[in-house]
């Protein structure tokens, strides 16, 4: 039950008629969003490493390098030899593009909300 409350608190922003969140609380919200984003990137990187290691039989270091390059949008470093590895790389590249956009959105959302909330409070004054 406690994690449910924490999850709702992370995603709950103040409403139009509520005062602006304190700087300390905003910093906590921003840190929580960054942590969530970082966790998404780590899980995505681990999934990519596992795919390259088990489907392409790459060493863990090579798997890390390829997964990190695709996750960052740069593309794979080495050639892919198996059909399953090529299919995985294509699907992982599609997923990585969306995961990166999601991770950035999670970090930026509290900043945009605070800006819009402050703008709305100034407009009401």
Buried (B, 14 or more C-beta within 10 A) or exposed (E): EEEEEEEEEBEEBEEEEEEEBEEEEBEBBBEBBBEBBEEBBEEBBEBBBBBBBEBBEBEEEBBBBBBBBBBEEEEBEEEBEEEEBBEBBEEBBEBBEEBBEBBEEBBEBBEEBBEEBEEEBEEEE
